[in-house]
Amino acid sequence: MDTKKSVDGKFSISIEGIEPVALLGMADENLKFISQQFQSHISVRGERIRITGPKSEAEKIRELFINLIKAVKNCEQITTFRIKKEIDNLNIPAKREVTRTQTEPEQTDVCVYTPKKMILPKSENQESYLKAIDDHDIVIAIGPAGTGKTYLAVAKAVQALTAGKISRIVLTRPAVEAGESLGFLPGSFKEKIDPYMRPLYDALYDMISVDKIKRLIDEQVVEVAPIAYMRGRTLSDSFIILDEAQNSTAIQMKMFLTRLGWNSKAIVTGDITQIDLEKKYSSGLVDIQNKLNRIDDIKFIYLDARDVVRPPLVSKIIKAYEDNNQ
């Protein structure tokens, strides 16, 4: 039975450009919590929140969502505790701001929302990297270990999948360390290759629950495989990441980049100071810096020791190696 009061207030708020999960919560848990605090009817259709109910209450809900949208754009995490605090503030007249002239602010920071956590860039180069992924179909990130190349790329892929912008994530890397001896290792092919894919799995598990990851892999929504598995495919509606790309050959790199289909992004990450290829092969990551650097929709991002997000000692070690290689 509908117990809501008669309608005399109606408002509509745009959430265009906002990640729905960041504002509304996983499975709309934030939206459900807000609805429980008021008598008005609150619904989401497309990219608009619609509020219908008693005028004074509907205005308060409108102001609440404006404040929450502002928080999301400032890369702040929205929890039920945060929502309750915002509602309490709105109920104190002295703390309320005038809403009639309030406008939605422009986004000033870059943040990535995944089901388990919100991820922020730790440096200017990392922020440029995230923006490049938004603005370009192919991004090549080059830098030492610990600079967030793979982690941030996986985070953007998870965010895109959660928001319904793509239907599949494909994570790949060369298994150079396995070399010719791969067939002599015990176990199935998956058991042999999994150790080389482990960094990609680790990033996924940090952002999505283990059970959900297993389900997504079983349903082939998320695919983690060696680069050789990319041959002959066209990947549309996908977010494709090639990790450890310095260990791909020039032929493999060309093959990978030409897999890109409609509504897809390709991210290439690697460290050109840690090439494990045999000398007879040229690194595909080194090769593309000369061949593709003038194509408009391909963006090269370079990270260095200043972007390392591991303990400070790691940055010092990377810096020492960089200085000795000059």
Secondary structure, DSSP 8 states (H G I E B T S, - for coil): --------EEEEEE-TTS-HHHHH-GGGHHHHHHHHH-SSEEEEETTEEEEEE-HHHHHHHHHHHHHHHHHHHTT----HHHHHHHHHHHTSGGG----TT-------S--EE-SS-EE--SSHHHHHHHHHHHH-SEEEEE--TTSSHHHHHHHHHHHHHHTTS-SEEEEEE--TTTGGGGGGSSS-HHHHHHHHHHHHHHHHHHHS-HHHHHHHHHTTSEEEEEGGGGTT--B-SEEEEE-SGGGSBHHHHHHHHTTB-TT-EEEEEE-TT---S-TTS-BHHHHHHHHSTT-TTEEEEE--GGG--S-HHHHHHHHHHHHHH-
